[in-house]
């Protein structure tokens, strides 16, 4: 076998042979076994281990182990382990860094993950494995009883491990039972650590969403505050919940508070709590949302609308982890992760003096901008099918078929309200659909202009205004054309003519 990094040509030939073994594996178990065996033998090490994250990204499992020339049975391998108890694994995973130690010292390094034996472990290489979109999915570890310089294997082992993850996902898909539509995109593999096709429970496979998934993966195992930005309706609360549910705090509370929903005094008492007698009506002690979210996550939506005085108190929580309830002179510690969201330009609000600059920089350590739906291309139809399937299930009716015309109608719309608007449109269309097939007339779409489109003419603007006026009147009169015509002061025949000219169908009413 090889000591240190072998001659490039010889090593390349051996590495290609290992790729062929991985590609030819007929089962997940054989694939993982081939991977740990390959890395141990290529590095001339006695130990090769593969740890995979489960679908929640909070728990590492020793999925395969090669020790002293033998594959270790899964029943004798260590049980699933929380990586928080393993310093070396924790560092490598949370910091997303390759760890190479040429001279292990049991007095300095916690090496409980390494098997005990008569011989001490001297050298170790541990590296994170990533899937095709850059998310960390596990760790690959090799260790030797002899002193080895293993750093040179890191790059090739990372590529070999990523290839194995891709093969693992392919094997899982080939063996998974077929499911319909969007359900297949949201299914989670039963193989520990296999990437979730939907991206942390979120639907979408566009390049814009893959960038979001990559950023989510970077911040899951870090306590840093996250600022979610983007237009209204892009799903900021869903992303915040995904960060919580797939992170280390998933067993604790996820609390949501909209900062624009309450006046300043009420918002302060909700967030920080109060003591009995703090104000009129405070007849008992009441803990705040920071206390309710202790150990978990507090999602502050519309953070840009938080009053300046409360911004100062929030900054104190972020910097010191201290909360002082109303009517109390003492502070107490809380351990809360803050995920904030806004559709506003916070930097502009800072310039206007409506948002604290120090809080802005504190919150924007890790910003994630969510793309508008019009930037997500193929995701529009994927989401539409998912919402239609869900709505049909709630109504306890068979799933609606999609006409090509309806799909083209949706694909050409700009969706100023983003995913929230699409969901409402599809749910309404399913309610209106009586023939089992969704048609363009089931969707109340006003084709919006893109920034680079030609401006509307005066006639087009007048037609749009007239169309909206007629629709409002018809809906007000529950579709009764005679009553609507009387209210508008028009003959019924004229109303019918205008409805035909403006392409107002009865289904829109």
C-alpha positions in Angstrom: 0.0 0.0 0.0 0.9 3.7 -0.1 2.9 5.6 2.5 2.3 9.4 2.4 1.0 10.6 -1.0 2.3 8.1 -3.7 3.5 8.9 -7.1 0.8 10.8 -9.1 0.4 8.3 -11.9 0.2 5.3 -9.7 -2.2 7.0 -7.3 -4.4 8.3 -10.2 -4.7 4.7 -11.6 -5.6 3.4 -8.1 -8.1 6.2 -7.6 -9.8 5.5 -10.9 -10.2 1.9 -9.9 -12.0 3.0 -6.7 -14.3 5.2 -8.7 -15.2 2.1 -10.8 -15.9 0.1 -7.6 -18.2 2.8 -6.3 -20.1 3.1 -9.6 -20.6 -0.6 -9.7 -22.0 -1.0 -6.2 -25.5 -2.5 -6.4 -26.6 -1.6 -2.9 -26.3 1.3 -0.5 -24.5 -0.9 2.0 -21.9 -2.1 -0.5 -21.4 1.5 -1.8 -20.6 2.8 1.7 -18.4 -0.2 2.5 -16.4 0.4 -0.7 -15.9 4.0 0.2 -14.4 3.5 3.6 -12.3 0.6 2.3 -11.0 2.7 -0.6 -10.0 5.7 1.6 -8.3 3.5 4.2 -6.3 1.5 1.6 -5.4 4.5 -0.5 -4.0 6.3 2.5 -2.4 3.1 4.0 -4.4 3.6 7.2 -5.9 1.0 9.5 -9.2 2.9 9.9 -11.7 4.4 7.6 -15.0 5.8 8.8 -18.0 7.4 7.2 -20.4 9.5 9.3 -23.6 10.7 7.6 -26.1 13.4 8.8 -29.7 12.3 9.1 -32.4 14.2 7.3 -32.7 16.8 10.1 -29.0 17.6 9.9 -28.7 17.4 13.6 -27.4 13.8 14.2 -24.4 12.0 12.9 -24.4 8.2 12.4 -21.4 6.0 11.9 -22.7 4.5 8.6 -19.7 2.4 7.6 -16.3 1.4 9.2 -13.3 -0.3 7.8 -10.9 -1.5 10.5 -7.7 -3.5 10.2 -8.6 -4.9 6.8 -12.2 -5.9 7.7 -15.5 -4.2 7.3 -17.1 -3.9 10.7 -20.7 -5.2 11.0 -23.2 -2.5 11.5 -24.6 -4.1 14.7 -21.1 -3.9 16.3 -20.4 -0.4 15.1 -21.0 2.5 17.5 -24.6 3.6 17.8 -25.8 6.9 16.3 -23.8 9.7 18.1 -24.6 13.3 18.7 -21.6 15.1 17.2 -21.7 17.7 20.0 -19.9 15.2 22.2 -17.1 14.8 19.7 -14.7 17.8 19.5 -12.9 16.7 16.4 -16.1 15.8 14.5 -17.8 18.9 15.8 -15.0 21.2 14.6 -14.9 19.6 11.1 -18.6 19.7 10.6 -19.5 23.1 12.1 -16.5 24.9 10.7 -16.8 23.1 7.4 -13.0 22.6 7.5 -10.6 19.8 6.7 -8.9 18.6 9.9 -5.5 16.9 9.6 -3.5 16.0 12.7 -0.1 14.4 12.0 0.6 13.7 15.7 -2.5 12.9 17.8 -2.3 13.6 21.5 -5.0 11.9 23.6 -4.4 14.5 26.3 -5.2 17.4 23.9 -7.7 15.8 21.5 -11.0 14.0 22.3 -10.8 10.9 20.1 -13.7 8.8 21.5 -14.9 8.3 17.9 -11.8 6.2 17.2 -12.0 2.4 18.2 -10.1 1.4 21.2 -7.3 -1.2 20.9 -3.8 -2.2 22.0 -2.2 0.3 19.7 -2.6 4.1 19.9 -3.8 6.2 17.0 -1.1 8.6 15.8 -2.4 10.4 12.7 -5.9 11.5 11.5 -7.6 13.1 8.6 -11.2 14.2 8.8 -13.0 16.1 6.1 -16.6 17.2 5.4 -18.5 15.7 2.4 -20.7 17.9 0.3 -23.5 17.1 -2.1 -24.0 18.5 -5.6 -25.2 21.9 -4.4 -22.6 22.4 -1.7 -24.5 21.2 1.4 -22.6 19.3 4.0 -23.9 15.8 4.3 -21.4 14.0 6.5 -17.7 13.3 7.4 -15.1 11.0 6.0 -12.3 10.0 8.5 -9.1 8.0 8.1 -6.7 7.3 11.0 -3.3 5.4 11.3 -1.4 3.8 14.1 1.8 5.1 12.4 2.7 8.7 11.9 1.3 9.8 8.5 1.2 13.1 6.6 -2.4 12.8 5.3 -3.1 16.3 4.2 -2.3 15.5 0.6 -5.3 13.0 0.4 -7.9 15.6 1.4 -8.8 16.9 -2.1 -9.1 13.5 -3.8 -11.0 12.0 -0.9 -13.5 14.9 -0.9 -14.2 14.3 -4.6 -14.4 10.6 -4.0 -16.8 11.0 -1.1 -19.0 13.5 -3.1 -19.2 11.0 -5.9 -20.3 8.3 -3.4 -23.0 10.6 -2.0 -24.3 11.1 -5.6 -24.4 7.4 -6.2 -26.1 6.9 -2.8 -28.9 9.3 -3.8 -29.2 7.6 -7.2 -29.6 4.2 -5.6 -32.2 5.5 -3.2 -34.2 7.0 -6.1 -34.1 3.8 -8.1 -35.4 1.8 -5.2 -38.0 4.3 -3.9 -41.6 3.7 -4.8 -43.0 6.1 -7.4 -45.0 9.0 -6.0 -47.0 11.6 -7.8 -46.0 15.2 -8.7 -44.5 17.4 -6.0 -44.6 14.6 -3.4 -41.6 13.1 -5.0 -39.7 16.4 -4.7 -40.5 16.5 -1.0 -39.7 12.9 -0.1 -36.9 12.3 2.4 -34.6 9.4 1.9 -34.6 6.5 4.4 -30.9 6.3 4.0 -29.2 8.4 6.7 -27.6 11.5 5.3 -29.1 11.3 1.8 -29.9 14.8 0.6 -33.5 15.8 0.7 -34.5 16.5 -2.9 -36.7 19.4 -1.9 -34.0 21.3 0.0 -34.7 21.3 3.8 -38.4 20.7 3.2 -38.7 23.6 0.7 -40.0 23.0 -2.8 -37.9 24.3 -5.7 -35.1 23.1 -7.9 -34.1 26.3 -9.7 -30.6 27.6 -9.5 -31.8 30.6 -7.4 -33.3 28.2 -4.8 -30.2 26.0 -4.8 -28.2 29.0 -3.8 -30.6 29.5 -0.9 -30.2 25.8 0.2 -26.5 26.2 0.1 -26.6 29.2 2.4 -29.0 27.4 4.8 -26.6 24.5 5.0 -23.8 26.9 6.0 -25.7 28.4 8.9 -27.5 25.4 10.4 -24.8 24.4 12.9 -23.8 28.0 13.8 -25.5 30.2 16.4 -25.1 33.3 14.3 -28.2 35.5 13.7 -29.7 35.3 10.3 -31.4 38.1 8.3 -33.9 37.0 5.6 -34.6 39.5 2.9 -36.7 39.5 -0.2 -40.1 40.6 -1.5 -43.3 39.9 0.3 -44.7 36.4 -0.2 -41.3 34.7 -1.0 -41.5 32.4 2.0 -39.3 33.9 4.6 -41.1 32.3 7.5 -40.8 28.9 5.8 -37.0 29.4 5.5 -36.7 30.4 9.1 -38.6 27.3 10.2 -36.4 25.2 8.0 -33.3 26.6 9.7 -34.8 25.8 13.1 -36.1 22.3 12.2 -32.9 21.2 10.5 -30.5 22.7 13.0 -29.3 21.8 16.5 -32.2 23.6 18.2 -34.9 21.6 16.6 -36.0 20.0 19.9 -36.7 23.5 21.4 -39.4 26.0 20.7 -39.8 28.0 17.4 -41.6 31.3 18.2 -42.9 33.8 15.7 -43.6 37.4 16.3 -44.5 40.0 13.6 -43.0 43.3 14.7 -45.5 45.3 12.6 -48.6 43.6 14.2 -48.5 45.3 17.6 -48.0 48.8 18.9 -44.8 49.6 20.7 -45.9 49.0 24.3 -47.6 45.8 23.6 -44.7 44.5 21.5 -42.2 45.3 24.3 -44.3 43.4 26.9 -44.7 40.4 24.4 -41.0 40.2 23.7 -39.5 40.9 27.2 -42.4 40.0 29.5 -43.3 41.9 32.6 -43.6 41.6 36.4 -46.7 42.0 38.5 -47.6 45.7 39.0 -45.4 46.9 36.1 -48.5 48.7 34.6 -52.2 48.9 35.1 -53.7 45.4 34.5 -50.4 43.5 35.2 -51.8 41.3 37.9 -49.2 38.6 37.6 -45.8 37.8 36.2 -45.7 37.0 32.6 -42.6 35.6 30.7 -41.8 37.1 27.3 -41.2 35.5 24.0 -37.4 35.5 24.6 -38.1 33.3 27.6 -40.5 31.1 25.7 -37.8 30.6 23.0 -35.0 29.9 25.4 -32.8 27.3 23.8 -34.7 27.6 20.6 -35.4 30.1 17.8 -37.2 33.4 17.8 -38.4 34.6 14.4 -38.9 38.3 14.2 -40.8 39.1 11.0 -40.9 42.6 9.6 -38.0 43.7 11.8 -37.8 46.9 9.8 -41.0 48.1 11.5 -39.7 47.6 15.0 -39.7 50.9 17.0 -36.2 52.5 17.7 -36.5 52.1 21.5 -37.1 48.4 21.2 -34.3 48.1 18.7 -31.9 49.2 21.4 -33.2 46.5 23.8 -33.0 43.9 21.0 -29.4 44.8 20.5 -28.7 44.2 24.1 -30.2 40.7 23.8 -28.0 40.0 20.8 -24.8 41.2 22.3 -25.1 40.0 25.9 -27.9 37.5 25.8 -29.7 39.4 28.6 -33.4 40.2 29.0 -34.9 42.6 31.5 -38.7 42.3 31.8 -40.9 45.4 32.3 -41.1 46.4 35.9 -38.0 44.5 36.9 -34.6 46.0 37.8 -32.6 42.8 37.2 -31.7 41.0 34.0 -31.4 37.3 33.3 -29.7 35.3 30.7 -31.4 33.6 27.7 -30.0 31.4 24.9 -32.1 32.4 21.9 -31.2 32.3 18.2 -32.6 35.3 16.3 -33.8 34.9 12.8 -35.1 38.2 11.4 -36.9 39.0 8.2 -37.9 42.1 6.3 -39.1 43.0 2.8 -37.7 46.5 3.2 -34.3 48.0 2.4 -32.8 48.2 5.9 -29.8 50.1 4.7 -32.0 52.8 3.3 -33.9 52.9 6.6 -30.6 53.3 8.4 -29.8 56.3 6.2 -33.2 57.8 7.0 -32.6 57.4 10.7 -35.5 54.8 11.1 -33.3 51.8 11.9 -30.2 51.6 14.2 -27.0 51.2 12.3 -25.4 49.0 15.0 -28.4 46.7 15.0 -28.3 46.5 11.2 -24.7 45.3 11.2 -25.4 42.9 14.1 -28.3 41.3 12.2 -26.7 41.3 8.8 -23.8 39.0 9.8 -25.4 36.3 7.6 -28.0 37.6 5.2 -30.0 35.3 2.9 -31.9 37.0 0.1 -34.9 35.0 -1.1 -35.5 35.2 -4.9 -38.8 36.5 -6.3 -41.0 33.8 -7.9 -40.5 35.3 -11.4 -36.7 34.6 -11.0 -37.3 30.9 -10.2 -38.3 29.7 -13.7 -39.3 26.1 -13.6 -40.3 26.3 -9.9 -43.5 28.0 -10.8 -45.2 25.0 -12.4 -43.7 22.7 -9.7 -45.3 24.8 -6.9 -48.5 25.2 -8.8 -48.9 21.4 -9.1 -48.1 21.0 -5.4 -50.6 23.6 -4.3 -53.3 22.1 -6.6 -52.7 18.6 -5.2 -52.9 19.9 -1.6 -56.0 21.8 -2.3 -57.7 18.8 -3.9 -56.8 16.7 -0.9 -58.3 19.2 1.5 -61.5 19.3 -0.6 -61.5 15.5 -0.7 -61.8 15.4 -4.5 -59.7 13.8 -7.2 -56.6 15.7 -8.3 -57.3 18.2 -11.1 -55.7 17.8 -14.5 -53.7 20.7 -15.9 -54.4 21.9 -19.4 -51.4 23.1 -21.4 -53.1 26.5 -21.8 -53.4 26.9 -18.0 -49.7 26.1 -17.5 -48.7 28.5 -20.2 -50.9 31.1 -18.6 -49.2 30.8 -15.3 -45.7 30.6 -16.8 -46.2 34.0 -18.5 -47.3 35.8 -15.3 -44.9 37.9 -13.2 -46.4 37.1 -9.8 -45.9 40.4 -7.9 -47.2 38.6 -4.8 -44.8 35.7 -5.3 -45.4 32.3 -3.8 -48.2 33.6 -1.6 -50.1 34.9 -4.6 -49.5 31.7 -6.6 -50.9 29.6 -3.7 -54.1 31.7 -3.5 -54.6 31.7 -7.2 -54.2 27.9 -7.5 -56.5 27.2 -4.5 -59.2 29.5 -6.0 -58.8 27.8 -9.3 -59.3 24.4 -7.8 -62.5 25.6 -6.1 -63.8 26.9 -9.4 -62.8 23.8 -11.4 -65.8 21.6 -11.9 -64.8 19.5 -14.9 -61.7 18.1 -13.5 -59.3 20.1 -15.7 -57.8 23.5 -14.8 -58.2 26.0 -17.6 -56.9 29.6 -18.0 -60.3 31.0 -17.1 -60.0 29.5 -13.7 -57.2 31.9 -12.9 -57.8 35.6 -12.2 -54.5 36.9 -13.7 -53.7 40.4 -14.7 -50.7 40.2 -16.9 -48.2 42.6 -15.3 -45.4 44.4 -17.1 -41.8 43.5 -16.6 -39.4 46.4 -16.1 -38.1 46.0 -19.6 -41.5 45.7 -21.2 -43.0 48.4 -23.3 -45.2 50.9 -21.3 -49.0 50.5 -21.5 -50.8 52.8 -23.9 -53.6 55.1 -22.7 -56.2 52.7 -24.2 -54.6 49.7 -22.4 -54.6 51.5 -19.1 -58.2 52.6 -19.5 -59.2 49.0 -20.5 -57.5 47.7 -17.4 -59.2 50.2 -15.2 -62.6 49.5 -16.7 -62.1 45.7 -16.4 -61.3 46.0 -12.7 -64.3 48.2 -12.2 -66.7 45.8 -13.9 -65.3 42.8 -12.0 -65.7 44.6 -8.7 -69.3 45.5 -9.5 -70.1 42.0 -10.7 -68.6 40.4 -7.6 -70.4 42.8 -5.4 -73.7 41.7 -7.0 -72.8 38.0 -6.8 -72.6 37.7 -10.6 -76.1 39.1 -11.2 -75.5 41.0 -14.5 -78.8 42.8 -14.4 -78.2 44.3 -11.0 -74.6 45.2 -11.9 -75.8 46.9 -15.1 -78.4 48.9 -13.1 -75.7 50.0 -10.5 -73.4 51.1 -13.3 -76.2 52.9 -15.2 -75.7 50.8 -18.3 -78.1 48.7 -20.4 -77.6 45.0 -19.8 -76.6 44.5 -23.4 -73.9 47.1 -23.1 -72.5 45.4 -20.0 -72.4 42.0 -21.9 -70.6 43.7 -24.8 -68.0 45.3 -22.5 -67.5 42.0 -20.7 -66.9 40.2 -24.0 -64.5 43.0 -25.2 -62.6 42.9 -22.0 -62.6 39.1 -21.8 -64.3 38.8 -18.5 -65.6 35.3 -18.1 -68.2 34.2 -15.6 -65.6 32.0 -13.8 -63.7 35.1 -12.8 -66.8 36.5 -11.0 
